[in-house]
Amino acid sequence: MSEIEATATESRDEMVQRHKVEQKNLMATITGMKKQATKKTRKGVISKCNELQESLNQKHKKELSELDGNTTDDVEDELRPEDLLAQMEKTTINDTNNAEEKKLSAEAINTDARQPKRNRQKERLAKRNAKIEQMKDEARKESENDVDYRKIEQESMQHIIERGNLVVYEIKPDGHCLFASIQDQLSIRHPKDVSIQELRDTAALYMKSHPDDFIPFLFDEATNSLRDLTEYTNELTTTAMWGSDMEIMALANEYDCPITVLMAGGSPITINPEGSNPELKLAFYKHSFGLGEHYNSLRDM
């Protein structure tokens, strides 16, 4: 039975009991994440924990509200999600964990009090990721019909690139394509001569020096766990791992330049638009290459 079907058939008492279980499970997840947090990663972990808690609270509120709209019982005495969380904290966290929770909560309050500036780079990446996920959903449907997505993407990209007075510099489609594209861009626009390995090492070093900016990207929603940043950067520097938004963000900041990514069916995404050095320009493809996602370098006409 799906979650929607379960919600539609369960009574309010059953829903409240389910909410208790979900809050308890989330509290265990959050406690585990906070125990793994280091001094450098604590801020990012706390932010992700707060996000998970708020998401579950909103989900519970919505379910209770929808159920209340279809019943006439007096429900004023029922527990709200916030009350459930308070109860779970009293019964599932021991004294040692309570001390850790208080320490981390105080830091979270101090962080909120400082009211940090909006991270517009993360917002731009989130927008781009949403578009890419949409593209992936469309790609999964390709086998069900005769639409030539590769042709559509190539025609769309050609129009976008020509409109920007740019030409494609073809990059070998492999795990290094993002770094090879940035390598080419740096050589013609800055100019700077760097190797692919140097770019990987530079990105990894920047990530480790600014962990709070990258921890949220390492959260695996499928397992409710946080991938270790050191483990990630080790793989980045020792294998041909595909580059991602994290590497674009790291290199854009390290080289103090905007990096703009053009893609079919979406607006260009610019990372670090405030950068003072010349802009780097990349083309992103989803359907055109057999290995999957691919980057090319874009040169001026």
N, C-alpha and C positions, 0 to 999 in steps of 0.2 A: 504494500500500500504506500502510495506516495505521501509526502509531507502535506500536500494540499488536501488530499483525500482524508488524511488523518485529522487535520485541523477542522475539516468540514463535519466530521462525524463525532468527534470527542466532545464530552461535556466540559463545563467550565472547570469543575474539580479536576478532571483528567488533564486539561490544558495546564492548570496551575502546577500539577505534579510534574508534567513534562518540562515545564519551564524551570522547576527546581533542579531537575536532572541536568538540563542544558547549562544552567548557571554553574552547577557544581563542576561539570566537565570543563567549562571555559575557565573557571577559577584554577583548576588543576593545570591547564595549559599555560595560563598567565603566570602562575607561580613557577612553573618549570622554566619559562622564558626568562623571568627575572633572575632566577638563580644562575642562569647561564650568562647573564649580562656582566660585562666588565665595566670598569670605570669609563672607558672610551666609548663603549657601545650602549651604555645605560640610557642615555637620552633618547636614542632611536628606538630602543626596545620599549621604553615606557610609552612613547608615542604610539607604537603599534599596538600595545596592550590596551591603551585607552580607546583606540579605534575599534578593536575587536569587541570590547565591552559595550561601547556605544552602539555598535551595529546590532548586537544581540538584544540590548535593551529596547531599541527601536522596533526590532522584529517582534518582541514579546508585546510591546504596547500596541502594535498594529493588530496582532492576532486577538488580543483581549478586546480591543475596540471593535473589531469586526464581529466578534462573537456577541458582545454586548448589544450591538445594533440589531441582532436577530433574536434577543431574548428579552423577557420582561421581568426577570428576577431582580431582587434588590441585591446589588453586588458591591455596595459601598465598603463592606468589610473584607473584600478579597484583597490579597496581597498584590502589590504592584511589582514589576520587575526589580525596581530599586530595593524594595523590601526583601525580595527573595535573595538578592545579592548580599544584603546585610546579614541575613540569617546564615547563608552559606559561609561567609567569612568567619562567623562566630563558631561554626561547628567543624570546619574543615582545615583551618590553619592553626598550627600549634604555636607555642610562644616564640620559638625561634623564628619561624616564618613571619609572625606578627611584627617582630622587631625589624626584619628586613623590609616588610611591606611599608612600615611607617617611614623608614629611611628613604625608600624609593618614592613614596607618595609625597614626602616633603620636597624632594628634588623636583618632582613633577609640578608641584605648586609653585616652586621658585621659578621653574622654567616658564610656566604660564604667566607668572607675574611679570616676567621680562618682556612678554608679548613680542616674540621674534617676528621678523619680517616674513611675509609670505614667500615661500620658496617657489618662485615662478618657473624655475627650470623643472622641478618635479611635476608641476601642473602641466607644463607643456609635454613632458614625457608621458604622463598619464593619459593625456588626450591622444597622443600618438599611439600608445599601447592599445587604447580602446579601438582606434581605427584599424590597427593591425589585427586585433582579435576579430573584428568584423570581416576583414579580408580572409582570415583563416577559416571562418565559418563558411564563407563563400567558396573557398578552395575545397572544403570537404564535400561540397555538393557538386563539384565538377564531374565526378564519375557518374552522376545520376542524369546528366543531360549532355547535349552536344555543343554547349557553349565553349568557344575557344577563348578561355581567359588569358592565355599567353598572348594571343594576337591582340586582344582588347587592351591588355596592359601595355604592350609595346607601342601600340598606336597612341594611347593616351600619354605615355611618358615622352614619346617623340614630340608630341604637340607642346607639352609643358616645357621640355628642354629647349626647343627652338624658340618658344615665346620668351624665354629668359636669355636668349642670345648665347646659349651654351652648346657644347658638343660633348658627347660621351667619350671618356677614355676607358676602354674596356679593361676590367680587372679579372684575373683568373678566379673562377668560382670555387672557392674552397674556404676552409675555416679562417683564413687570414684576410679575406676580401675587405672587411671593414678597415683593418689596419693598413692594407696595401693602398686603399683609396685615400685614406688620410695621409699616408706617406707621400703619395703623388701630389696631393693638394698642398702640403707643406713645402714641397720642393719647388712648386711653381708660384705660390702666392706669398710666401714669407721672405725669402726662400730659406729652407732649412733642410739639411740632409740627415735623415734619421733612418734607421733600419726598422723592420717590423718588430724585431725582438725588443728594441729600445722603446718602441711605442707601447708594447705590452707591459714592459717593466715600469714605464712612466705612469701608465694608467693604474697599475697595481699599487705603486707607491702612493699616488694621490688618494686612492680609496682608503688605504690603511691610515693615511694622515688625516682623513676627514670621514671617519666611520659613520657618524650620525647622518651624513647625506646619503649613505648607501645601504644601511641596515634595512630600511623598509622594503627595498627591492629584493632582499634575500629571504623574505617570508614566503614559505610554501603553504598555500591555502589547502592543498590536498592533504598534507600531513599535519597542519597546524604547528609547524616547527620552523625554526630559524636556522638557515644554513650559516655555518661559520665563515666569517669574512676572510680569515687567513686561509682556510681551505679553498675558498673561491679564488683568491688571488694567486695561490700556488698553482691551481689548475690553469689560470689565465696565463701565467708566465712559463709554464713547462709543457704545455700541450698546444695543439692547433684549435683550441676551443673557439667557437664562433664568438665574435664581438657582439655587444648588445648596447642598449641605451646607456647602461652604466659606464661603459668605456667611452662612449661619445661625450657624456657629461664630464668624465674625469679629464679627458684630453682637451676639451674645449676650455676648461678652467685652467689646466696646467699651461697651455699655450696662450692663454688670455685672448681667445678669439671666438667669434660666433661660429657655430657649425650648423649649416642649414641642410636639411634632408628633404628632397623632393620625392613624392610618391604618387602613383596613379590613384585617382578617386579621393584625394584629400588635399588639404592645404599644406604648404611647406611648414615644417617644424624647425624653429631655430633655437638651438641650445646656447646659453650664455650670450644673449644678444648685446649685452653691455661690454663684451670683450673689446679691447682697444686695438688688437692686431687684425690684419685682413681676414675676411670671412672665408671659411672653407665650405665647399659645396659638394654634396653627395647625392647620388640617386639610389633609391631603395626599390627593390623588386621582390615580389612575392611569388609570381607565377612563371616567370620567364626562364628560370634555370632549374635543371633537374634536381639539384641538391637542396632546393628550397630557397629560403631568404638569401638575398644577395645585394651587395653594394658595388656601385661603380663610381669613379671619380668624374666630376664635371668641370671641364675647362671652358674658358671664354672663347668665343669665335674669333 
